[in-house]
Amino acid sequence: MSISHPKHSLCIQREHHGVLIRLARDNLSPQEKLCLVHYLAAEGFIPDRYEALTREQLEAGAGVRWTIGYASDAAKFQTRSLRELLQVLLWACVLWLALMTFAFLGAL
């Protein structure tokens, strides 16, 4: 599962020994991290045993690893989308210019 939000960009991966949560920045408080783990367990993204996780267990590790510095593919996707949009606009302008040229030459 991957979530992108202007303030939070994260990737959740289930691993053999637990769960890996990669964050773009370390901007979640311990309480927000606990709520996130409970939410992910309740929604079925990670095993149900994490739904009963306490704050102390989370801080001790308890099968949840947090990694900071996750580079989301969303930025790459956004750049590629912008490039494709500009390319379409360029070709539309070239087509329009060609049509106007043929219309002008046909009128002579």
N, C-alpha and C positions, 0 to 999 in steps of 0.2 A: 504494500500500500504506500502511496506517495501523496502528500498533501502540499500544496503551495498556497501561501497566503502572504500578503505584503510584509507582515511582521514575523511569520513563522513559515519555514520551509523544512519539511522533515520527510524521512523515509523510514518505514517500519519493515523489518525483515525477521521472519521466524527462523531460528537456527536450531540445530540439534540440541544444544545445551541451554537454550533460552531465547531471548528476544534482543535484537539489536535495533536501537532507535538512533538514527543519525539526524542531527539538527544543523541548520545552516549557522545559527548563532546560539550562544548560551543565554537565551533570554526567557527561559521558563523557570519560575520559582519551584522549590521542592513540592509545594502544594499543587501547582499546575501540572508538574510531572506525574504526581500521584493520580490526579484526576484524569489525565490523559491515558495512563495505564489502565485505570478502571474502565474508562470509556471504551478503549480498544478491546478489552476482555469482554465487556458486555455486548459489544457489536460482533464479536466472533473473529476479529482480526488476529488476536493472540489467544493462547489457551485460557480457559475459564479460571484456572487456579490463580491467575493474577488479579482477578476481581476482588479477592479478599486480602490483597497485599496491604500491609500497613506502611506508614511512612518510614519507620525504623528499618523494616525489611528492604524497602526500596533503596534507602541510603546505604545499606550494607551490601547491596548488589542484588541478591535474590533472583538471579537469572536474567536481569535486565541490564544491558550495557548501553551506555549513552556515549555517542561520539559527536564531537563538535567539528564543524567545518564541511558539512555536506554541501556539495555543489549540485544544485538541482538541474535537471534537464529542462525545466521550464524556461530558464533564461535562453538556453540554446534553441528551444522550440520557438520562443518569441522572436528571436533574431532571424531564424529561418523563415518564419511566417511573414515578417516585415519585408524581407528580401523578396519573397515570392509575390507579395502584394505590389511592391514597387516594380517588379518585372512585368506583372500583368498590366499595370498602369502605363508603363513605357510602351508595351506592344499595342495597347489600345490607342495611344497617341499616334504611334507610327501608322496604324491602320486608318485612323481618322484623317491624318495628313495625306495618305495615299488616296483615299476616297475624294478628299477635297481637290487634290491635284487632278485626278481624272475628271471630276465634275467641271473644273475650270477649263481644262483642255477640251472637253467635249462641247463647252459652250462657245468656243472660238470658231 
